[in-house]
Amino acid sequence: MGYHHNTCTSDRAKQFQFADCYIPNLADDLLLKDASFVMSHDSGTGYLQTNQQGVMTTINGAIINLYTKNQLGTVYQQLDDGARALDVRPKLLTNGTIILHHGAVPIGVALETLVSDAIRWSNDNPNELVLILHSNLVYPTISSSSSSSSSGQYNNNDDENDNDNDNDNDDYNDAIVPSADTAVTALSQVYDNLGVTYVQCSDLYELTVGEAKELSALSSSSSSSSSGGGGGYLLAMDRHDAYAGSCAKQNYVENSIVTCYSNQDDILPCTDRKSIQHQRLKEYAMSSANNEPTDNNSILGPPVSTYYYPFNEIQTLWQVDGISAALGVSHVSSIIDDNTKSHVNARIVDWIYDDSNNFNTISLLVVDHVKLNGNALSSVLRNRCGQSELSYDYYNNNNDDNNNNNNYYGIPCGTAVPKPHLRKGNPLSTLSFFVTAFICGVFGIWIAIFVAHYRKHHNHIEEVQRLEGDISDAIYECGCHTTTGGINIVVDDDSNNNNDIIYIGPDGSTTASKTSSKIKSGGNNKEDPLLLPSIN
């Protein structure tokens, strides 16, 4: 038993330490707090799109996405790329719908869509346990509202009339007072409808992996497949407070975070192999895992209370603040490209695989761009000695002093298993944005040149005069033209082929004449009223 990747291509197989893209199961007797999971940072940003309608909307969206988008692909793809825990930031709308967000940037995809993608992956991989951790629930304010869309996309636009029938978008109806009841009720509705277990952090205290699987088992009614089936383990959680607080000690200490770019001239960016930022990030990660336990969120280290914090986050990623984002854009980069060009995910694999680094515990390993080497990260975490069913019994039941010598005992874990091959990746996300912007710019310049050339080489006065002449000719043909201030009216005479032309002069005098030109009316009436001007 264990996990086998559904599409084990030769390129993907290199990221796994066993043949056939195999990873052994987590040991059922392992405490959940001690189990290791790859967590995709800001999982919802994988749904951020740049193909909005309109050129400027596309460009603006792409610029925002440069330092907002942490992942590529849906949650199904992120799990397929090695993630086993999802970092989800919900946003409650006034109509009760829950969408996603990353800070001030709303992501117009319903939480239900994300969870459905996770269910589908769990159905396809029924031996794996997947965790959904909420945090930072956002409420609508006086200046924001919502309206639903049949396409699954949502917006935050208010209407202008507070007295119409569109109550969902009225300003006076926007604000929702944050409360634990409101948060839990809204989130529970999503998970109840989809048949997914949603618990509070304290429910996980001292649970084993096996017990967590029993709690989170998906029934056949949770299956995303029309043919039935189902299976897998999916567990959603938060503190059940007003803001869906995380069940993990997040180890985000603002004055210690490591960014890719620094405003200090002597610090090279993370994309340079010689940058000191790599060593600083490693120290940050090691401190998060190995410092003295503390529940103080201003100090790095694992939690003291696993009742309050069942999980501990190890943030192995380049953090972003205003300065680093501005410097990143000036370097024509993005979160995804910083990750790719710095090879940080590959470095993390080395840190974990090398026993000399001695991470005491790794609970949630938080990464950006899990698509790049995520399966390698998942493999080395699962194959750490004592994690999987292949090594747990020996490492937890044998007190021999030589336990760490796994090569001597032939235990398939740690450095006894070959290190996976790592991918370098291609930093194309920023390039594609600037190529799009360049094409749009060239197109705009071409239009401007065309308009200027047209105006320069066309005599508009002459064209207007020609048009007036054509209109006059048409009026004359229909017999409604004016002569020296008078009016000609053509009257069809049914008795012969001649027509009577009656001229009414400006002084009111009339003159009759004959013409042999027959009037042809497009209607049934030969005296078409449209051809007869009114006489006042």
C-alpha positions as CSV (number, residue, x, y, z in Angstrom):
1,M,0.0,0.0,0.0
2,G,1.0,3.6,-0.5
3,Y,0.8,6.4,-2.9
4,H,1.5,6.0,-6.6
5,H,1.3,9.1,-8.8
6,N,-1.4,8.6,-11.5
7,T,0.8,9.9,-14.3
8,C,4.3,8.6,-13.6
9,T,6.1,10.1,-16.6
10,S,9.9,9.7,-16.8
11,D,10.4,13.4,-15.8
12,R,8.1,13.1,-12.8
13,A,9.5,9.7,-11.7
14,K,12.9,11.4,-11.1
15,Q,11.4,13.4,-8.2
16,F,10.5,10.2,-6.3
17,Q,13.0,8.1,-4.3
18,F,11.3,4.8,-5.1
19,A,10.3,3.3,-8.4
20,D,6.9,3.9,-10.0
21,C,6.5,7.3,-8.4
22,Y,5.9,5.5,-5.1
23,I,5.7,7.1,-1.6
24,P,4.9,4.9,1.4
25,N,1.9,5.7,3.6
26,L,2.2,7.7,6.8
27,A,2.3,5.4,9.8
28,D,-1.1,5.1,11.3
29,D,0.3,5.2,14.9
30,L,2.3,8.4,14.2
31,L,0.8,11.4,16.1
32,L,-0.7,13.9,13.7
33,K,1.3,16.7,15.2
34,D,4.5,14.9,14.4
35,A,3.5,14.0,10.8
36,S,5.1,16.0,8.0
37,F,3.2,17.6,5.2
38,V,4.1,19.9,2.3
39,M,1.8,22.9,2.5
40,S,1.2,25.1,-0.6
41,H,1.4,28.7,0.6
42,D,-1.7,30.7,-0.3
43,S,-3.3,27.9,-2.2
44,G,-6.1,30.0,-3.5
45,T,-3.8,32.1,-5.6
46,G,-3.5,29.3,-8.1
47,Y,-6.9,30.3,-9.3
48,L,-5.9,33.9,-10.0
49,Q,-6.4,34.6,-13.7
50,T,-4.9,37.3,-16.0
51,N,-7.2,36.8,-19.0
52,Q,-9.8,39.3,-17.9
53,Q,-11.8,41.2,-20.6
54,G,-10.1,44.4,-21.8
55,V,-6.4,45.2,-22.5
56,M,-5.9,47.4,-19.5
57,T,-7.7,45.0,-17.2
58,T,-5.4,42.3,-18.4
59,I,-2.3,44.4,-17.9
60,N,-3.4,45.6,-14.4
61,G,-4.3,42.1,-13.4
62,A,-1.0,40.8,-14.5
63,I,1.0,43.5,-12.6
64,I,-1.0,42.7,-9.4
65,N,-0.4,39.0,-9.9
66,L,3.4,39.3,-10.1
67,Y,3.6,39.6,-6.3
68,T,0.3,38.1,-5.3
69,K,0.3,34.8,-7.1
70,N,2.1,32.1,-5.1
71,Q,1.0,29.0,-6.9
72,L,0.3,27.7,-10.4
73,G,-2.8,25.6,-11.1
74,T,-5.8,24.6,-9.2
75,V,-5.8,22.8,-5.9
76,Y,-6.1,19.4,-7.8
77,Q,-2.9,20.3,-9.6
78,Q,-1.1,21.5,-6.5
79,L,-1.9,18.2,-4.7
80,D,-0.7,16.3,-7.8
81,D,2.5,18.3,-7.6
82,G,3.2,17.2,-4.0
83,A,1.1,19.4,-1.6
84,R,-0.7,17.6,1.2
85,A,-1.9,20.6,3.2
86,L,-3.7,23.7,1.8
87,D,-3.4,27.2,3.1
88,V,-6.8,28.7,2.4
89,R,-7.8,32.4,3.1
90,P,-11.7,32.7,3.0
91,K,-13.7,35.9,2.3
92,L,-17.4,36.1,3.3
93,L,-19.7,38.0,0.9
94,T,-23.0,39.6,2.0
95,N,-25.0,37.0,0.1
96,G,-23.4,34.2,2.2
97,T,-21.1,33.0,-0.5
98,I,-17.4,32.4,0.5
99,I,-14.7,33.2,-2.0
100,L,-10.9,33.3,-1.6
101,H,-8.5,36.2,-1.1
102,H,-4.8,37.0,-0.7
103,G,-4.6,40.1,1.5
104,A,-6.3,43.0,-0.2
105,V,-6.7,41.0,-3.5
106,P,-10.0,39.1,-3.8
107,I,-9.9,35.9,-5.8
108,G,-13.2,35.5,-7.6
109,V,-13.5,31.7,-7.0
110,A,-15.9,30.1,-4.5
111,L,-14.5,28.1,-1.6
112,E,-16.8,25.3,-2.8
113,T,-14.8,25.1,-6.1
114,L,-11.5,24.7,-4.2
115,V,-12.9,22.0,-1.9
116,S,-14.5,20.2,-4.8
117,D,-11.1,20.1,-6.5
118,A,-9.6,18.7,-3.4
119,I,-12.3,16.0,-3.1
120,R,-11.7,15.0,-6.7
121,W,-8.0,14.5,-6.0
122,S,-8.7,12.6,-2.8
123,N,-11.1,10.3,-4.7
124,D,-8.3,9.6,-7.2
125,N,-5.7,9.0,-4.5
126,P,-7.6,7.3,-1.7
127,N,-4.6,6.5,0.6
128,E,-3.5,10.1,1.1
129,L,-4.6,12.4,4.0
130,V,-5.1,16.0,2.8
131,L,-5.5,18.9,5.2
132,I,-7.3,22.3,4.7
133,L,-6.2,25.0,7.1
134,H,-8.2,28.2,7.1
135,S,-6.9,31.6,8.3
136,N,-7.6,35.3,8.0
137,L,-11.3,35.2,7.3
138,V,-12.4,38.6,5.8
139,Y,-15.8,40.1,6.1
140,P,-17.6,42.6,3.8
141,T,-17.3,46.2,4.9
142,I,-19.4,49.3,4.2
143,S,-17.5,49.8,1.0
144,S,-17.7,46.3,-0.4
145,S,-20.4,43.9,-1.4
146,S,-21.0,41.0,-3.7
147,S,-23.0,39.5,-6.4
148,S,-23.0,36.0,-7.6
149,S,-22.3,34.7,-11.1
150,S,-23.4,31.6,-12.8
151,S,-19.8,31.2,-14.1
152,G,-18.5,30.8,-10.6
153,Q,-16.8,34.2,-10.7
154,Y,-17.7,36.9,-8.2
155,N,-17.3,40.6,-7.9
156,N,-17.4,43.2,-5.1
157,N,-19.4,46.0,-6.7
158,D,-22.1,48.1,-5.0
159,D,-25.0,49.4,-6.9
160,E,-25.8,53.1,-6.7
161,N,-29.4,52.9,-5.5
162,D,-30.0,51.8,-1.9
163,N,-33.8,51.9,-2.3
164,D,-34.2,49.4,-5.2
165,N,-34.9,45.7,-5.1
166,D,-31.2,44.7,-5.4
167,N,-30.6,44.3,-1.7
168,D,-27.5,42.1,-2.1
169,N,-25.6,45.1,-3.4
170,D,-26.9,47.9,-1.3
171,D,-24.4,49.8,0.8
172,Y,-26.5,49.8,3.9
173,N,-26.7,46.0,3.8
174,D,-23.0,45.5,3.2
175,A,-21.4,45.3,6.6
176,I,-21.4,42.0,8.6
177,V,-20.4,42.1,12.2
178,P,-17.6,39.5,12.7
179,S,-18.5,36.7,15.1
180,A,-17.6,33.1,15.7
181,D,-21.2,32.0,15.0
182,T,-21.2,33.8,11.7
183,A,-17.8,32.3,10.6
184,V,-18.5,28.7,11.7
185,T,-22.1,28.7,10.2
186,A,-20.9,30.0,6.8
187,L,-18.0,27.6,6.6
188,S,-19.9,24.7,7.9
189,Q,-22.5,25.1,5.2
190,V,-19.9,24.7,2.5
191,Y,-18.4,21.5,4.0
192,D,-21.7,20.0,5.0
193,N,-23.0,20.4,1.5
194,L,-19.9,18.6,0.1
195,G,-19.7,15.9,2.8
196,V,-16.3,17.0,4.2
197,T,-15.4,17.0,7.9
198,Y,-14.8,20.4,9.4
199,V,-13.3,20.5,12.9
200,Q,-11.9,22.9,15.4
201,C,-8.2,22.7,16.4
202,S,-8.8,21.2,19.8
203,D,-10.5,18.2,18.2
204,L,-7.1,17.1,16.9
205,Y,-5.3,17.1,20.2
206,E,-3.2,13.9,20.5
207,L,-4.9,12.3,17.5
208,T,-2.8,9.8,15.5
209,V,-2.7,9.8,11.7
210,G,-4.9,6.7,11.7
211,E,-7.5,8.4,13.9
212,A,-7.4,11.5,11.8
213,K,-8.1,9.3,8.7
214,E,-11.1,7.8,10.4
215,L,-12.4,11.2,11.2
216,S,-11.9,12.6,7.7
217,A,-12.8,9.6,5.5
218,L,-14.8,10.7,2.5
219,S,-18.0,8.8,1.9
220,S,-19.4,7.8,-1.5
221,S,-21.7,10.8,-1.3
222,S,-18.6,13.0,-1.3
223,S,-17.4,11.6,-4.5
224,S,-17.0,14.1,-7.4
225,S,-17.4,11.2,-9.9
226,S,-20.8,10.5,-11.4
227,S,-20.0,6.9,-11.4
228,G,-19.8,6.7,-7.6
229,G,-16.5,5.5,-6.1
230,G,-15.2,8.0,-3.6
231,G,-12.7,7.4,-1.0
232,G,-9.8,9.4,0.4
233,Y,-9.3,11.5,3.4
234,L,-9.9,15.3,3.5
235,L,-10.0,17.3,6.8
236,A,-10.8,21.0,7.1
237,M,-10.0,22.9,10.3
238,D,-9.6,26.3,12.1
239,R,-10.0,27.7,15.6
240,H,-13.8,28.2,15.1
241,D,-13.3,31.8,16.1
242,A,-14.6,35.0,14.3
243,Y,-11.7,35.0,11.9
244,A,-11.1,31.3,11.2
245,G,-7.8,31.4,13.0
246,S,-5.2,28.9,11.9
247,C,-4.6,25.6,13.7
248,A,-0.8,26.1,13.1
249,K,1.7,28.3,14.8
250,Q,2.6,30.2,11.7
251,N,6.1,31.5,12.6
252,Y,5.7,34.8,10.7
253,V,7.8,37.3,12.6
254,E,7.8,40.5,10.7
255,N,11.2,41.9,11.8
256,S,12.9,38.6,11.0
257,I,11.3,37.6,7.6
258,V,13.7,36.9,4.7
259,T,12.8,38.6,1.4
260,C,14.3,37.9,-2.0
261,Y,15.3,41.6,-2.5
262,S,16.7,44.0,0.0
263,N,17.1,47.8,-0.1
264,Q,20.6,47.3,1.3
265,D,23.1,47.7,-1.5
266,D,25.5,45.1,-0.1
267,I,22.9,42.3,-0.1
268,L,22.5,40.4,-3.4
269,P,19.0,39.3,-4.5
270,C,18.0,35.7,-3.9
271,T,18.4,34.9,-7.6
272,D,22.2,35.3,-7.2
273,R,23.8,32.0,-6.1
274,K,26.1,33.9,-3.8
275,S,23.3,35.8,-2.0
276,I,23.4,35.7,1.8
277,Q,19.6,35.5,1.7
278,H,19.7,31.7,1.2
279,Q,21.7,31.2,4.5
280,R,19.3,33.5,6.3
281,L,16.3,31.6,5.0
282,K,17.8,28.4,6.2
283,E,18.4,29.9,9.7
284,Y,14.8,31.2,9.8
285,A,13.5,27.7,9.0
286,M,15.8,26.0,11.5
287,S,14.8,28.4,14.2
288,S,11.1,27.8,13.5
289,A,11.7,24.0,14.0
290,N,14.3,23.9,16.7
291,N,14.0,26.9,19.0
292,E,12.6,26.5,22.5
293,P,8.9,25.8,22.3
294,T,6.7,29.0,22.7
295,D,3.2,30.0,22.0
296,N,4.4,33.6,21.5
297,N,3.7,34.5,17.9
298,S,6.5,37.1,18.0
299,I,9.1,34.5,18.6
300,L,10.2,31.7,16.2
301,G,9.8,28.2,17.4
302,P,7.4,25.3,17.8
303,P,4.3,25.7,20.0
304,V,4.2,24.7,23.6
305,S,0.5,23.8,23.5
306,T,-0.4,21.3,20.9
307,Y,-4.0,21.6,22.1
308,Y,-4.0,25.2,21.0
309,Y,-1.6,24.7,18.0
310,P,-1.7,21.1,16.7
311,F,0.7,22.1,13.9
312,N,3.9,24.1,13.4
313,E,4.6,25.9,10.2
314,I,8.2,26.0,8.7
315,Q,8.0,28.8,6.2
316,T,10.6,28.1,3.6
317,L,9.8,30.8,1.1
318,W,10.7,34.3,0.1
319,Q,8.4,36.6,2.0
320,V,7.1,39.7,0.3
321,D,6.7,43.3,1.7
322,G,6.2,46.6,-0.1
323,I,9.9,47.2,-0.7
324,S,10.8,43.7,-1.9
325,A,7.7,43.7,-4.3
326,A,8.7,47.0,-5.8
327,L,12.3,45.9,-6.2
328,G,11.1,42.6,-7.7
329,V,9.0,44.4,-10.4
330,S,12.0,46.6,-11.2
331,H,14.0,43.3,-11.8
332,V,11.2,42.1,-14.1
333,S,10.4,39.3,-11.7
334,S,7.5,37.8,-9.6
335,I,7.0,35.4,-6.7
336,I,7.0,32.4,-9.1
337,D,10.1,33.6,-10.9
338,D,12.0,34.5,-7.7
339,N,11.3,30.9,-6.5
340,T,12.3,29.4,-9.9
341,K,15.5,31.5,-10.4
342,S,16.7,31.0,-6.9
343,H,16.2,27.2,-6.9
344,V,14.9,27.5,-3.4
345,N,12.7,24.5,-3.5
346,A,15.7,22.4,-4.6
347,R,17.7,23.8,-1.8
348,I,15.0,22.8,0.7
349,V,15.1,19.2,-0.5
350,D,18.9,19.2,0.2
351,W,18.3,20.7,3.7
352,I,15.8,18.0,4.6
353,Y,17.7,15.1,3.0
354,D,21.0,16.0,4.7
355,D,20.8,14.5,8.2
356,S,23.4,16.9,9.5
357,N,20.9,19.8,9.3
358,N,18.9,18.0,12.0
359,F,15.5,19.5,11.8
360,N,14.0,18.4,15.1
361,T,10.5,18.2,13.7
362,I,8.8,19.3,10.5
363,S,5.0,19.6,10.7
364,L,3.9,21.8,7.9
365,L,6.6,22.7,5.3
366,V,5.2,25.8,3.6
367,V,6.4,26.5,0.1
368,D,5.6,28.7,-2.9
369,H,5.4,27.3,-6.4
370,V,4.8,23.7,-5.3
371,K,4.7,22.8,-9.0
372,L,8.5,23.0,-9.0
373,N,10.0,20.0,-7.0
374,G,6.9,19.6,-4.8
375,N,6.9,15.9,-5.3
376,A,10.5,15.7,-4.4
377,L,9.8,17.6,-1.2
378,S,6.9,15.3,-0.3
379,S,9.0,12.3,-1.0
380,V,12.0,13.3,1.3
381,L,9.5,14.3,4.1
382,R,7.7,11.0,3.9
383,N,10.9,9.0,3.8
384,R,12.4,10.7,6.9
385,C,13.0,8.0,9.4
386,G,10.0,7.4,11.6
387,Q,7.4,8.9,9.3
388,S,6.2,6.1,7.1
389,E,4.9,2.7,7.8
390,L,8.2,1.3,6.5
391,S,10.3,2.8,9.3
392,Y,7.9,3.9,12.1
393,D,7.8,0.6,14.1
394,Y,11.6,0.2,14.3
395,Y,12.4,3.8,15.1
396,N,9.7,4.1,17.8
397,N,10.0,0.7,19.4
398,N,13.7,0.0,19.4
399,N,15.8,2.0,21.9
400,D,19.1,0.8,20.4
401,D,21.8,3.5,20.4
402,N,22.5,2.8,16.8
403,N,19.0,3.8,15.7
404,N,20.3,6.7,13.6
405,N,22.5,4.3,11.6
406,N,19.8,3.4,9.2
407,N,22.3,2.3,6.6
408,Y,23.6,-0.4,9.0
409,Y,20.2,-1.8,9.6
410,G,19.0,-1.5,6.0
411,I,16.0,0.6,6.9
412,P,14.5,2.3,3.8
413,C,14.5,5.8,5.1
414,G,16.6,8.9,5.4
415,T,19.9,8.9,3.5
416,A,19.6,5.1,2.9
417,V,17.2,6.1,0.2
418,P,18.7,7.9,-2.8
419,K,18.0,11.6,-3.1
420,P,15.5,12.5,-5.7
421,H,16.6,14.3,-8.9
422,L,15.6,17.9,-8.9
423,R,14.1,20.1,-11.7
424,K,15.4,23.6,-12.4
425,G,12.2,25.0,-14.0
426,N,11.8,27.8,-16.5
427,P,11.1,31.4,-15.3
428,L,8.4,32.2,-17.9
429,S,5.5,33.7,-15.9
430,T,6.9,37.2,-15.9
431,L,8.2,37.0,-19.4
432,S,4.8,36.1,-20.7
433,F,3.3,39.1,-19.0
434,F,5.8,41.5,-20.5
435,V,5.5,39.9,-23.9
436,T,1.7,40.5,-23.7
437,A,2.2,44.1,-22.5
438,F,4.7,44.6,-25.4
439,I,2.2,43.3,-28.0
440,C,-0.6,45.4,-26.6
441,G,1.7,48.5,-26.7
442,V,2.7,47.8,-30.3
443,F,-0.9,47.3,-31.3
444,G,-1.9,50.6,-29.7
445,I,1.0,52.5,-31.4
446,W,-0.1,51.0,-34.8
447,I,-3.7,52.2,-34.3
448,A,-2.4,55.7,-33.4
449,I,-0.2,55.9,-36.5
450,F,-3.1,54.6,-38.7
451,V,-5.5,57.3,-37.4
452,A,-2.9,60.0,-37.8
453,H,-2.2,58.9,-41.4
454,Y,-5.9,58.7,-42.3
455,R,-6.5,62.2,-41.0
456,K,-3.5,63.6,-42.9
457,H,-4.4,62.1,-46.3
458,H,-8.2,62.5,-46.3
459,N,-10.0,65.8,-47.1
460,H,-13.0,65.5,-44.7
461,I,-14.7,68.7,-46.1
462,E,-14.6,67.3,-49.6
463,E,-16.1,64.0,-48.4
464,V,-18.9,65.8,-46.6
465,Q,-19.7,67.9,-49.7
466,R,-19.7,64.7,-51.9
467,L,-22.1,63.1,-49.4
468,E,-24.4,66.1,-49.5
469,G,-24.4,66.0,-53.3
470,D,-25.4,62.3,-53.2
471,I,-28.3,63.1,-50.9
472,S,-29.5,66.0,-53.1
473,D,-29.4,63.7,-56.2
474,A,-31.5,61.1,-54.3
475,I,-34.0,63.7,-53.3
476,Y,-34.3,65.0,-56.9
477,E,-34.9,61.4,-58.2
478,C,-37.8,60.9,-55.8
479,G,-39.3,64.3,-56.9
480,C,-39.0,65.9,-53.5
481,H,-36.3,68.4,-54.3
482,T,-36.7,72.2,-53.8
483,T,-36.3,74.8,-56.6
484,T,-35.6,78.4,-55.9
485,G,-37.3,78.2,-52.6
486,G,-40.4,76.3,-53.8
487,I,-41.4,72.6,-53.5
488,N,-42.1,70.1,-56.3
489,I,-44.7,67.4,-55.4
490,V,-45.1,64.4,-57.8
491,V,-48.6,63.0,-58.1
492,D,-49.1,59.6,-59.8
493,D,-51.9,59.6,-62.4
494,D,-53.4,56.2,-62.6
495,S,-55.2,57.0,-65.9
496,N,-52.0,57.0,-68.0
497,N,-48.3,56.6,-67.8
498,N,-47.8,60.3,-67.0
499,N,-47.3,61.9,-63.7
500,D,-48.4,65.4,-62.6
501,I,-45.8,67.6,-61.1
502,I,-47.2,70.4,-59.0
503,Y,-44.9,73.3,-58.1
504,I,-45.7,75.3,-55.1
505,G,-43.8,78.6,-55.1
506,P,-42.5,80.5,-52.1
507,D,-45.4,83.0,-52.6
508,G,-48.0,80.2,-52.6
509,S,-48.6,80.1,-56.3
510,T,-48.9,76.7,-58.0
511,T,-48.0,75.4,-61.5
512,A,-48.8,72.0,-63.0
513,S,-46.8,70.1,-65.5
514,K,-46.6,66.6,-67.0
515,T,-43.8,64.0,-66.9
516,S,-43.6,60.6,-68.5
517,S,-41.3,59.2,-65.7
518,K,-43.4,56.7,-63.7
519,I,-42.9,56.8,-59.9
520,K,-42.1,53.4,-58.6
521,S,-43.1,52.9,-55.0
522,G,-41.7,50.1,-52.9
523,G,-44.9,50.0,-50.9
524,N,-48.5,49.0,-51.9
525,N,-49.6,52.6,-52.1
526,K,-48.4,54.5,-55.2
527,E,-48.8,57.8,-53.4
528,D,-46.3,56.8,-50.7
529,P,-46.8,59.2,-47.8
530,L,-43.0,59.1,-47.1
531,L,-42.5,60.9,-50.5
532,L,-45.0,63.6,-49.7
533,P,-43.7,66.5,-47.6
534,S,-46.2,68.0,-45.2
535,I,-47.4,71.5,-46.2
536,N,-48.1,73.8,-43.3
